[in-house]
Amino acid sequence: MTDPAVTLADRVLAELRRAPGLKAAELAESLGAERRDVNRCLSFELVGKVQQGADYRWRPIGPTRPAAAPPPVAASSEIAKLCRYYLECIGQDMDEGANAFASSKYG
């Protein structure tokens, strides 16, 4: 049995933090609530705390887990700079795809 002091909004938010990316029907099933009540809660009571993606899945706004340690500082050696430059050049080509084919001089 659920605690009457805990509202449906609190239960929905806790469930989304535990398992982000659920649809309203999945939330309702896991919480044992009506889907229309969960939809109402998501659309009105939790505005600004959750967001719905284009895939109709709901996710909490803000961190769902404790913040991770910051990434290590990149080395600034000559080879590291060259590698970063090379990767940046490749990254630009990856967005648009190849637009010129290589040709062989030897047949």
Distance bins in CASP14 RR format, pairs under 12 A and 6 or more apart:
PFRMAT RR
TARGET T0000
AUTHOR 0000-0000-0000
RMODE 2
METHOD distances of the structure
MODEL  1
1 32 0 0 0 0 0 1 0 0 0 0 0
2 8 0 0 0 0 1 0 0 0 0 0 0
2 10 0 0 0 0 0 1 0 0 0 0 0
2 11 1 0 0 1 0 0 0 0 0 0 0
2 14 0 0 0 0 0 1 0 0 0 0 0
2 31 0 0 0 0 1 0 0 0 0 0 0
2 32 0 0 0 0 1 0 0 0 0 0 0
2 33 0 0 0 0 1 0 0 0 0 0 0
3 10 0 0 0 0 1 0 0 0 0 0 0
3 11 0 0 0 0 1 0 0 0 0 0 0
3 14 0 0 0 0 0 1 0 0 0 0 0
4 10 0 0 0 0 0 1 0 0 0 0 0
4 11 0 0 0 0 0 1 0 0 0 0 0
5 11 0 0 0 0 0 1 0 0 0 0 0
6 12 0 0 0 0 0 1 0 0 0 0 0
6 13 0 0 0 0 0 1 0 0 0 0 0
6 14 0 0 0 0 1 0 0 0 0 0 0
6 15 0 0 0 0 0 1 0 0 0 0 0
6 31 0 0 0 0 0 1 0 0 0 0 0
7 13 0 0 0 0 1 0 0 0 0 0 0
7 14 0 0 0 0 0 1 0 0 0 0 0
7 31 0 0 0 0 0 1 0 0 0 0 0
7 33 0 0 0 0 0 1 0 0 0 0 0
7 37 0 0 0 0 0 1 0 0 0 0 0
7 41 0 0 0 0 1 0 0 0 0 0 0
7 45 1 0 0 1 0 0 0 0 0 0 0
7 46 0 0 0 0 0 1 0 0 0 0 0
8 14 0 0 0 0 0 1 0 0 0 0 0
8 15 0 0 0 0 0 1 0 0 0 0 0
8 27 0 0 0 0 1 0 0 0 0 0 0
8 28 0 0 0 0 1 0 0 0 0 0 0
8 31 1 0 0 1 0 0 0 0 0 0 0
8 32 0 0 0 0 0 1 0 0 0 0 0
8 33 1 0 0 1 0 0 0 0 0 0 0
8 34 0 0 0 0 1 0 0 0 0 0 0
8 35 0 0 0 0 0 1 0 0 0 0 0
8 36 0 0 0 0 0 1 0 0 0 0 0
8 37 1 0 0 1 0 0 0 0 0 0 0
8 38 1 0 0 1 0 0 0 0 0 0 0
8 39 0 0 0 0 0 1 0 0 0 0 0
8 40 0 0 0 0 1 0 0 0 0 0 0
8 41 1 0 1 0 0 0 0 0 0 0 0
8 42 0 0 0 0 1 0 0 0 0 0 0
8 44 0 0 0 0 0 1 0 0 0 0 0
8 45 1 0 0 1 0 0 0 0 0 0 0
8 46 0 0 0 0 1 0 0 0 0 0 0
9 15 0 0 0 0 0 1 0 0 0 0 0
9 16 0 0 0 0 0 1 0 0 0 0 0
9 27 0 0 0 0 0 1 0 0 0 0 0
9 31 0 0 0 0 0 1 0 0 0 0 0
9 33 0 0 0 0 0 1 0 0 0 0 0
9 37 0 0 0 0 0 1 0 0 0 0 0
9 38 0 0 0 0 1 0 0 0 0 0 0
9 40 0 0 0 0 1 0 0 0 0 0 0
9 41 1 0 1 0 0 0 0 0 0 0 0
9 42 0 0 0 0 1 0 0 0 0 0 0
9 43 0 0 0 0 0 1 0 0 0 0 0
9 44 0 0 0 0 1 0 0 0 0 0 0
9 45 1 0 1 0 0 0 0 0 0 0 0
9 46 1 0 1 0 0 0 0 0 0 0 0
9 47 0 0 0 0 0 1 0 0 0 0 0
9 48 0 0 0 0 0 1 0 0 0 0 0
9 49 0 0 0 0 1 0 0 0 0 0 0
9 50 0 0 0 0 1 0 0 0 0 0 0
9 60 0 0 0 0 0 1 0 0 0 0 0
10 16 0 0 0 0 0 1 0 0 0 0 0
10 17 0 0 0 0 0 1 0 0 0 0 0
10 31 0 0 0 0 0 1 0 0 0 0 0
10 41 0 0 0 0 1 0 0 0 0 0 0
10 45 0 0 0 0 1 0 0 0 0 0 0
10 46 0 0 0 0 1 0 0 0 0 0 0
10 49 0 0 0 0 0 1 0 0 0 0 0
11 17 0 0 0 0 0 1 0 0 0 0 0
11 18 0 0 0 0 0 1 0 0 0 0 0
11 27 0 0 0 0 1 0 0 0 0 0 0
11 28 0 0 0 0 0 1 0 0 0 0 0
11 30 0 0 0 0 1 0 0 0 0 0 0
11 31 1 0 1 0 0 0 0 0 0 0 0
11 32 0 0 0 0 1 0 0 0 0 0 0
11 33 1 0 0 1 0 0 0 0 0 0 0
11 37 0 0 0 0 0 1 0 0 0 0 0
11 38 0 0 0 0 1 0 0 0 0 0 0
11 41 0 0 0 0 1 0 0 0 0 0 0
11 42 0 0 0 0 0 1 0 0 0 0 0
11 45 0 0 0 0 0 1 0 0 0 0 0
11 46 0 0 0 0 0 1 0 0 0 0 0
12 18 0 0 0 0 0 1 0 0 0 0 0
12 19 0 0 0 0 0 1 0 0 0 0 0
12 20 0 0 0 0 0 1 0 0 0 0 0
12 22 0 0 0 0 1 0 0 0 0 0 0
12 24 0 0 0 0 1 0 0 0 0 0 0
12 26 0 0 0 0 0 1 0 0 0 0 0
12 27 1 0 1 0 0 0 0 0 0 0 0
12 28 0 0 0 0 1 0 0 0 0 0 0
12 30 0 0 0 0 1 0 0 0 0 0 0
12 31 1 0 0 1 0 0 0 0 0 0 0
12 32 0 0 0 0 0 1 0 0 0 0 0
12 33 0 0 0 0 1 0 0 0 0 0 0
12 35 0 0 0 0 0 1 0 0 0 0 0
12 37 0 0 0 0 1 0 0 0 0 0 0
12 38 1 0 0 1 0 0 0 0 0 0 0
12 39 0 0 0 0 0 1 0 0 0 0 0
12 40 0 0 0 0 0 1 0 0 0 0 0
12 41 1 0 1 0 0 0 0 0 0 0 0
12 42 1 0 0 1 0 0 0 0 0 0 0
12 43 0 0 0 0 0 1 0 0 0 0 0
12 44 0 0 0 0 0 1 0 0 0 0 0
12 45 0 0 0 0 1 0 0 0 0 0 0
12 46 1 0 0 1 0 0 0 0 0 0 0
12 49 0 0 0 0 1 0 0 0 0 0 0
12 50 1 0 0 1 0 0 0 0 0 0 0
12 58 0 0 0 0 1 0 0 0 0 0 0
12 59 0 0 0 0 0 1 0 0 0 0 0
12 60 0 0 0 0 1 0 0 0 0 0 0
13 19 0 0 0 0 0 1 0 0 0 0 0
13 20 0 0 0 0 0 1 0 0 0 0 0
13 22 0 0 0 0 0 1 0 0 0 0 0
13 27 0 0 0 0 0 1 0 0 0 0 0
13 31 0 0 0 0 0 1 0 0 0 0 0
13 38 0 0 0 0 0 1 0 0 0 0 0
13 41 0 0 0 0 1 0 0 0 0 0 0
13 42 0 0 0 0 1 0 0 0 0 0 0
13 45 0 0 0 0 1 0 0 0 0 0 0
13 46 1 0 0 1 0 0 0 0 0 0 0
13 47 0 0 0 0 0 1 0 0 0 0 0
13 48 0 0 0 0 0 1 0 0 0 0 0
13 49 1 0 0 1 0 0 0 0 0 0 0
13 50 1 0 0 1 0 0 0 0 0 0 0
13 58 0 0 0 0 1 0 0 0 0 0 0
13 59 0 0 0 0 0 1 0 0 0 0 0
13 60 1 0 0 1 0 0 0 0 0 0 0
13 61 0 0 0 0 0 1 0 0 0 0 0
13 62 0 0 0 0 0 1 0 0 0 0 0
13 64 0 0 0 0 0 1 0 0 0 0 0
14 20 0 0 0 0 0 1 0 0 0 0 0
14 22 0 0 0 0 0 1 0 0 0 0 0
14 27 0 0 0 0 0 1 0 0 0 0 0
14 30 0 0 0 0 0 1 0 0 0 0 0
14 31 0 0 0 0 1 0 0 0 0 0 0
14 46 0 0 0 0 0 1 0 0 0 0 0
14 49 0 0 0 0 0 1 0 0 0 0 0
14 50 0 0 0 0 0 1 0 0 0 0 0
14 60 0 0 0 0 1 0 0 0 0 0 0
14 64 0 0 0 0 0 1 0 0 0 0 0
15 21 0 0 0 0 0 1 0 0 0 0 0
15 22 1 0 0 1 0 0 0 0 0 0 0
15 23 0 0 0 0 0 1 0 0 0 0 0
15 24 0 0 0 0 0 1 0 0 0 0 0
15 26 0 0 0 0 1 0 0 0 0 0 0
15 27 1 0 1 0 0 0 0 0 0 0 0
15 28 0 0 0 0 0 1 0 0 0 0 0
15 29 0 0 0 0 0 1 0 0 0 0 0
15 30 1 0 0 1 0 0 0 0 0 0 0
15 31 1 0 0 1 0 0 0 0 0 0 0
15 32 0 0 0 0 0 1 0 0 0 0 0
15 33 0 0 0 0 0 1 0 0 0 0 0
15 38 0 0 0 0 1 0 0 0 0 0 0
15 41 0 0 0 0 0 1 0 0 0 0 0
15 42 0 0 0 0 0 1 0 0 0 0 0
15 46 0 0 0 0 0 1 0 0 0 0 0
15 50 0 0 0 0 0 1 0 0 0 0 0
15 58 0 0 0 0 1 0 0 0 0 0 0
15 59 0 0 0 0 0 1 0 0 0 0 0
15 60 0 0 0 0 1 0 0 0 0 0 0
15 64 0 0 0 0 0 1 0 0 0 0 0
16 22 1 0 0 1 0 0 0 0 0 0 0
16 23 0 0 0 0 0 1 0 0 0 0 0
16 24 0 0 0 0 0 1 0 0 0 0 0
16 26 0 0 0 0 0 1 0 0 0 0 0
16 27 1 0 0 1 0 0 0 0 0 0 0
16 30 0 0 0 0 0 1 0 0 0 0 0
16 31 0 0 0 0 0 1 0 0 0 0 0
16 38 0 0 0 0 0 1 0 0 0 0 0
16 41 0 0 0 0 0 1 0 0 0 0 0
16 42 0 0 0 0 1 0 0 0 0 0 0
16 46 0 0 0 0 1 0 0 0 0 0 0
16 49 0 0 0 0 1 0 0 0 0 0 0
16 50 1 0 0 1 0 0 0 0 0 0 0
16 51 0 0 0 0 0 1 0 0 0 0 0
16 52 0 0 0 0 0 1 0 0 0 0 0
16 57 0 0 0 0 1 0 0 0 0 0 0
16 58 1 0 1 0 0 0 0 0 0 0 0
16 59 1 0 0 1 0 0 0 0 0 0 0
16 60 1 0 1 0 0 0 0 0 0 0 0
16 61 0 0 0 0 1 0 0 0 0 0 0
16 62 0 0 0 0 0 1 0 0 0 0 0
16 64 0 0 0 0 1 0 0 0 0 0 0
17 27 0 0 0 0 0 1 0 0 0 0 0
17 46 0 0 0 0 0 1 0 0 0 0 0
17 49 0 0 0 0 0 1 0 0 0 0 0
17 50 0 0 0 0 1 0 0 0 0 0 0
17 58 0 0 0 0 0 1 0 0 0 0 0
17 59 0 0 0 0 1 0 0 0 0 0 0
17 60 1 0 1 0 0 0 0 0 0 0 0
17 61 0 0 0 0 0 1 0 0 0 0 0
17 62 0 0 0 0 1 0 0 0 0 0 0
17 63 0 0 0 0 1 0 0 0 0 0 0
17 64 1 0 1 0 0 0 0 0 0 0 0
17 65 0 0 0 0 1 0 0 0 0 0 0
17 66 0 0 0 0 0 1 0 0 0 0 0
18 27 0 0 0 0 0 1 0 0 0 0 0
18 30 0 0 0 0 1 0 0 0 0 0 0
18 31 0 0 0 0 0 1 0 0 0 0 0
18 59 0 0 0 0 0 1 0 0 0 0 0
18 60 0 0 0 0 1 0 0 0 0 0 0
18 64 0 0 0 0 1 0 0 0 0 0 0
18 65 0 0 0 0 0 1 0 0 0 0 0
19 26 0 0 0 0 1 0 0 0 0 0 0
19 27 0 0 0 0 1 0 0 0 0 0 0
19 30 1 0 0 1 0 0 0 0 0 0 0
19 31 0 0 0 0 0 1 0 0 0 0 0
19 57 0 0 0 0 0 1 0 0 0 0 0
19 58 0 0 0 0 0 1 0 0 0 0 0
19 59 0 0 0 0 0 1 0 0 0 0 0
19 60 0 0 0 0 0 1 0 0 0 0 0
19 64 0 0 0 0 1 0 0 0 0 0 0
20 26 0 0 0 0 0 1 0 0 0 0 0
20 27 0 0 0 0 0 1 0 0 0 0 0
20 50 0 0 0 0 1 0 0 0 0 0 0
20 51 0 0 0 0 0 1 0 0 0 0 0
20 52 0 0 0 0 0 1 0 0 0 0 0
20 53 0 0 0 0 0 1 0 0 0 0 0
20 57 0 0 0 0 1 0 0 0 0 0 0
20 58 1 0 0 1 0 0 0 0 0 0 0
20 59 1 0 1 0 0 0 0 0 0 0 0
20 60 1 0 0 1 0 0 0 0 0 0 0
20 61 0 0 0 0 0 1 0 0 0 0 0
20 62 0 0 0 0 0 1 0 0 0 0 0
20 63 0 0 0 0 0 1 0 0 0 0 0
20 64 1 0 1 0 0 0 0 0 0 0 0
20 65 0 0 0 0 1 0 0 0 0 0 0
21 27 0 0 0 0 1 0 0 0 0 0 0
21 30 0 0 0 0 0 1 0 0 0 0 0
21 42 0 0 0 0 0 1 0 0 0 0 0
21 50 0 0 0 0 1 0 0 0 0 0 0
21 51 0 0 0 0 0 1 0 0 0 0 0
21 52 0 0 0 0 1 0 0 0 0 0 0
21 53 0 0 0 0 1 0 0 0 0 0 0
21 55 0 0 0 0 1 0 0 0 0 0 0
21 56 0 0 0 0 1 0 0 0 0 0 0
21 57 1 1 0 0 0 0 0 0 0 0 0
21 58 1 0 0 1 0 0 0 0 0 0 0
21 59 1 0 1 0 0 0 0 0 0 0 0
21 60 0 0 0 0 1 0 0 0 0 0 0
21 64 0 0 0 0 1 0 0 0 0 0 0
22 28 0 0 0 0 1 0 0 0 0 0 0
22 29 0 0 0 0 1 0 0 0 0 0 0
22 30 1 0 0 1 0 0 0 0 0 0 0
22 31 0 0 0 0 0 1 0 0 0 0 0
22 35 0 0 0 0 0 1 0 0 0 0 0
22 38 0 0 0 0 1 0 0 0 0 0 0
22 42 0 0 0 0 0 1 0 0 0 0 0
22 50 0 0 0 0 0 1 0 0 0 0 0
22 52 0 0 0 0 0 1 0 0 0 0 0
22 53 0 0 0 0 0 1 0 0 0 0 0
22 55 0 0 0 0 0 1 0 0 0 0 0
22 56 0 0 0 0 0 1 0 0 0 0 0
22 57 1 0 0 1 0 0 0 0 0 0 0
22 58 1 0 0 1 0 0 0 0 0 0 0
22 59 0 0 0 0 1 0 0 0 0 0 0
22 60 0 0 0 0 0 1 0 0 0 0 0
23 29 0 0 0 0 1 0 0 0 0 0 0
23 30 0 0 0 0 0 1 0 0 0 0 0
23 35 0 0 0 0 1 0 0 0 0 0 0
23 38 0 0 0 0 1 0 0 0 0 0 0
23 39 0 0 0 0 0 1 0 0 0 0 0
23 42 0 0 0 0 0 1 0 0 0 0 0
23 52 0 0 0 0 1 0 0 0 0 0 0
23 53 0 0 0 0 0 1 0 0 0 0 0
23 55 0 0 0 0 1 0 0 0 0 0 0
23 56 1 0 1 0 0 0 0 0 0 0 0
23 57 1 0 1 0 0 0 0 0 0 0 0
23 58 1 0 0 1 0 0 0 0 0 0 0
23 59 0 0 0 0 0 1 0 0 0 0 0
24 30 0 0 0 0 0 1 0 0 0 0 0
24 31 0 0 0 0 0 1 0 0 0 0 0
24 33 0 0 0 0 0 1 0 0 0 0 0
24 34 0 0 0 0 0 1 0 0 0 0 0
24 35 1 0 1 0 0 0 0 0 0 0 0
24 36 0 0 0 0 1 0 0 0 0 0 0
24 37 0 0 0 0 1 0 0 0 0 0 0
24 38 1 0 1 0 0 0 0 0 0 0 0
24 39 1 0 1 0 0 0 0 0 0 0 0
24 40 0 0 0 0 1 0 0 0 0 0 0
24 41 0 0 0 0 1 0 0 0 0 0 0
24 42 1 0 0 1 0 0 0 0 0 0 0
24 43 0 0 0 0 1 0 0 0 0 0 0
24 46 0 0 0 0 0 1 0 0 0 0 0
24 50 0 0 0 0 0 1 0 0 0 0 0
24 52 0 0 0 0 1 0 0 0 0 0 0
24 53 0 0 0 0 0 1 0 0 0 0 0
24 56 1 0 0 1 0 0 0 0 0 0 0
24 57 0 0 0 0 1 0 0 0 0 0 0
24 58 1 0 0 1 0 0 0 0 0 0 0
25 31 0 0 0 0 0 1 0 0 0 0 0
25 32 0 0 0 0 0 1 0 0 0 0 0
25 33 0 0 0 0 0 1 0 0 0 0 0
25 34 0 0 0 0 0 1 0 0 0 0 0
25 35 1 0 1 0 0 0 0 0 0 0 0
25 36 0 0 0 0 0 1 0 0 0 0 0
25 37 0 0 0 0 0 1 0 0 0 0 0
25 38 0 0 0 0 1 0 0 0 0 0 0
25 39 0 0 0 0 1 0 0 0 0 0 0
25 42 0 0 0 0 0 1 0 0 0 0 0
25 56 0 0 0 0 1 0 0 0 0 0 0
25 57 0 0 0 0 0 1 0 0 0 0 0
25 58 0 0 0 0 0 1 0 0 0 0 0
26 32 0 0 0 0 0 1 0 0 0 0 0
26 33 0 0 0 0 0 1 0 0 0 0 0
26 35 0 0 0 0 1 0 0 0 0 0 0
26 38 0 0 0 0 1 0 0 0 0 0 0
26 42 0 0 0 0 0 1 0 0 0 0 0
26 56 0 0 0 0 0 1 0 0 0 0 0
26 57 0 0 0 0 1 0 0 0 0 0 0
26 58 0 0 0 0 1 0 0 0 0 0 0
27 33 1 0 0 1 0 0 0 0 0 0 0
27 34 0 0 0 0 0 1 0 0 0 0 0
27 35 0 0 0 0 1 0 0 0 0 0 0
27 36 0 0 0 0 0 1 0 0 0 0 0
27 37 0 0 0 0 0 1 0 0 0 0 0
27 38 1 0 1 0 0 0 0 0 0 0 0
27 39 0 0 0 0 1 0 0 0 0 0 0
27 41 0 0 0 0 1 0 0 0 0 0 0
27 42 1 0 0 1 0 0 0 0 0 0 0
27 46 0 0 0 0 0 1 0 0 0 0 0
27 50 0 0 0 0 0 1 0 0 0 0 0
27 52 0 0 0 0 0 1 0 0 0 0 0
27 56 0 0 0 0 0 1 0 0 0 0 0
27 57 0 0 0 0 1 0 0 0 0 0 0
27 58 1 0 0 1 0 0 0 0 0 0 0
27 59 0 0 0 0 0 1 0 0 0 0 0
27 60 0 0 0 0 0 1 0 0 0 0 0
28 34 1 0 0 1 0 0 0 0 0 0 0
28 35 1 0 1 0 0 0 0 0 0 0 0
28 36 0 0 0 0 1 0 0 0 0 0 0
28 37 1 0 0 1 0 0 0 0 0 0 0
28 38 1 0 1 0 0 0 0 0 0 0 0
28 39 0 0 0 0 1 0 0 0 0 0 0
28 40 0 0 0 0 0 1 0 0 0 0 0
28 41 0 0 0 0 1 0 0 0 0 0 0
28 42 0 0 0 0 0 1 0 0 0 0 0
28 58 0 0 0 0 0 1 0 0 0 0 0
29 35 0 0 0 0 1 0 0 0 0 0 0
29 38 0 0 0 0 1 0 0 0 0 0 0
30 38 0 0 0 0 1 0 0 0 0 0 0
31 37 0 0 0 0 1 0 0 0 0 0 0
31 38 1 0 0 1 0 0 0 0 0 0 0
31 41 0 0 0 0 1 0 0 0 0 0 0
31 42 0 0 0 0 0 1 0 0 0 0 0
32 38 0 0 0 0 1 0 0 0 0 0 0
33 39 0 0 0 0 0 1 0 0 0 0 0
33 40 0 0 0 0 0 1 0 0 0 0 0
33 41 0 0 0 0 1 0 0 0 0 0 0
33 42 0 0 0 0 0 1 0 0 0 0 0
34 40 0 0 0 0 1 0 0 0 0 0 0
34 41 0 0 0 0 0 1 0 0 0 0 0
35 41 0 0 0 0 0 1 0 0 0 0 0
35 42 0 0 0 0 0 1 0 0 0 0 0
36 42 0 0 0 0 0 1 0 0 0 0 0
36 43 0 0 0 0 0 1 0 0 0 0 0
36 44 0 0 0 0 0 1 0 0 0 0 0
37 43 0 0 0 0 0 1 0 0 0 0 0
37 44 0 0 0 0 0 1 0 0 0 0 0
37 45 0 0 0 0 0 1 0 0 0 0 0
38 44 0 0 0 0 0 1 0 0 0 0 0
38 45 0 0 0 0 0 1 0 0 0 0 0
38 46 0 0 0 0 0 1 0 0 0 0 0
38 50 0 0 0 0 0 1 0 0 0 0 0
38 58 0 0 0 0 1 0 0 0 0 0 0
39 45 0 0 0 0 0 1 0 0 0 0 0
39 46 0 0 0 0 0 1 0 0 0 0 0
39 50 0 0 0 0 0 1 0 0 0 0 0
39 52 0 0 0 0 0 1 0 0 0 0 0
39 56 0 0 0 0 0 1 0 0 0 0 0
39 58 0 0 0 0 1 0 0 0 0 0 0
40 46 0 0 0 0 1 0 0 0 0 0 0
40 47 0 0 0 0 0 1 0 0 0 0 0
41 47 0 0 0 0 0 1 0 0 0 0 0
41 49 0 0 0 0 0 1 0 0 0 0 0
41 50 0 0 0 0 1 0 0 0 0 0 0
41 58 0 0 0 0 0 1 0 0 0 0 0
42 48 0 0 0 0 0 1 0 0 0 0 0
42 49 0 0 0 0 1 0 0 0 0 0 0
42 50 1 0 1 0 0 0 0 0 0 0 0
42 51 0 0 0 0 1 0 0 0 0 0 0
42 52 1 0 0 1 0 0 0 0 0 0 0
42 53 0 0 0 0 0 1 0 0 0 0 0
42 56 0 0 0 0 0 1 0 0 0 0 0
42 57 0 0 0 0 0 1 0 0 0 0 0
42 58 1 0 1 0 0 0 0 0 0 0 0
42 59 0 0 0 0 0 1 0 0 0 0 0
42 60 0 0 0 0 0 1 0 0 0 0 0
43 49 0 0 0 0 0 1 0 0 0 0 0
43 50 0 0 0 0 1 0 0 0 0 0 0
43 51 0 0 0 0 0 1 0 0 0 0 0
43 52 0 0 0 0 1 0 0 0 0 0 0
43 58 0 0 0 0 0 1 0 0 0 0 0
44 50 0 0 0 0 0 1 0 0 0 0 0
46 52 0 0 0 0 0 1 0 0 0 0 0
46 58 0 0 0 0 1 0 0 0 0 0 0
46 59 0 0 0 0 0 1 0 0 0 0 0
46 60 0 0 0 0 1 0 0 0 0 0 0
46 61 0 0 0 0 1 0 0 0 0 0 0
47 58 0 0 0 0 0 1 0 0 0 0 0
47 61 0 0 0 0 1 0 0 0 0 0 0
48 58 0 0 0 0 0 1 0 0 0 0 0
48 59 0 0 0 0 0 1 0 0 0 0 0
48 60 0 0 0 0 1 0 0 0 0 0 0
48 61 1 0 1 0 0 0 0 0 0 0 0
48 62 0 0 0 0 1 0 0 0 0 0 0
49 58 0 0 0 0 0 1 0 0 0 0 0
49 59 0 0 0 0 0 1 0 0 0 0 0
49 60 1 0 0 1 0 0 0 0 0 0 0
49 61 1 0 1 0 0 0 0 0 0 0 0
49 62 0 0 0 0 1 0 0 0 0 0 0
49 64 0 0 0 0 0 1 0 0 0 0 0
50 57 0 0 0 0 0 1 0 0 0 0 0
50 58 1 0 1 0 0 0 0 0 0 0 0
50 59 1 0 0 1 0 0 0 0 0 0 0
50 60 1 0 1 0 0 0 0 0 0 0 0
50 61 1 0 0 1 0 0 0 0 0 0 0
50 62 0 0 0 0 1 0 0 0 0 0 0
50 64 0 0 0 0 0 1 0 0 0 0 0
51 57 0 0 0 0 1 0 0 0 0 0 0
51 58 1 0 0 1 0 0 0 0 0 0 0
51 59 1 0 1 0 0 0 0 0 0 0 0
51 60 0 0 0 0 1 0 0 0 0 0 0
51 61 1 0 1 0 0 0 0 0 0 0 0
51 62 0 0 0 0 1 0 0 0 0 0 0
52 58 1 0 1 0 0 0 0 0 0 0 0
52 59 1 0 0 1 0 0 0 0 0 0 0
52 60 0 0 0 0 0 1 0 0 0 0 0
52 61 0 0 0 0 0 1 0 0 0 0 0
53 59 1 0 0 1 0 0 0 0 0 0 0
53 61 0 0 0 0 0 1 0 0 0 0 0
58 64 0 0 0 0 0 1 0 0 0 0 0
72 80 0 0 0 0 0 1 0 0 0 0 0
73 80 0 0 0 0 0 1 0 0 0 0 0
74 80 1 0 0 1 0 0 0 0 0 0 0
74 81 0 0 0 0 1 0 0 0 0 0 0
74 83 0 0 0 0 1 0 0 0 0 0 0
74 84 1 0 0 1 0 0 0 0 0 0 0
74 87 0 0 0 0 0 1 0 0 0 0 0
75 81 0 0 0 0 1 0 0 0 0 0 0
75 82 0 0 0 0 0 1 0 0 0 0 0
75 83 0 0 0 0 1 0 0 0 0 0 0
75 84 0 0 0 0 1 0 0 0 0 0 0
76 82 0 0 0 0 0 1 0 0 0 0 0
76 83 0 0 0 0 0 1 0 0 0 0 0
76 84 0 0 0 0 1 0 0 0 0 0 0
77 83 0 0 0 0 1 0 0 0 0 0 0
77 84 0 0 0 0 0 1 0 0 0 0 0
78 84 0 0 0 0 0 1 0 0 0 0 0
78 85 0 0 0 0 0 1 0 0 0 0 0
79 85 0 0 0 0 0 1 0 0 0 0 0
79 86 0 0 0 0 0 1 0 0 0 0 0
80 86 0 0 0 0 0 1 0 0 0 0 0
80 87 0 0 0 0 0 1 0 0 0 0 0
81 87 0 0 0 0 0 1 0 0 0 0 0
81 88 0 0 0 0 0 1 0 0 0 0 0
82 88 0 0 0 0 0 1 0 0 0 0 0
82 89 0 0 0 0 0 1 0 0 0 0 0
83 89 0 0 0 0 0 1 0 0 0 0 0
83 90 0 0 0 0 0 1 0 0 0 0 0
84 90 0 0 0 0 0 1 0 0 0 0 0
84 91 0 0 0 0 0 1 0 0 0 0 0
85 91 0 0 0 0 0 1 0 0 0 0 0
85 92 0 0 0 0 0 1 0 0 0 0 0
86 92 0 0 0 0 0 1 0 0 0 0 0
86 93 0 0 0 0 0 1 0 0 0 0 0
87 93 0 0 0 0 0 1 0 0 0 0 0
87 94 0 0 0 0 0 1 0 0 0 0 0
88 94 0 0 0 0 0 1 0 0 0 0 0
88 95 0 0 0 0 0 1 0 0 0 0 0
89 95 0 0 0 0 0 1 0 0 0 0 0
90 96 0 0 0 0 0 1 0 0 0 0 0
90 97 0 0 0 0 0 1 0 0 0 0 0
90 98 0 0 0 0 0 1 0 0 0 0 0
91 97 0 0 0 0 1 0 0 0 0 0 0
92 98 0 0 0 0 0 1 0 0 0 0 0
92 99 0 0 0 0 0 1 0 0 0 0 0
93 99 0 0 0 0 1 0 0 0 0 0 0
93 100 0 0 0 0 0 1 0 0 0 0 0
END
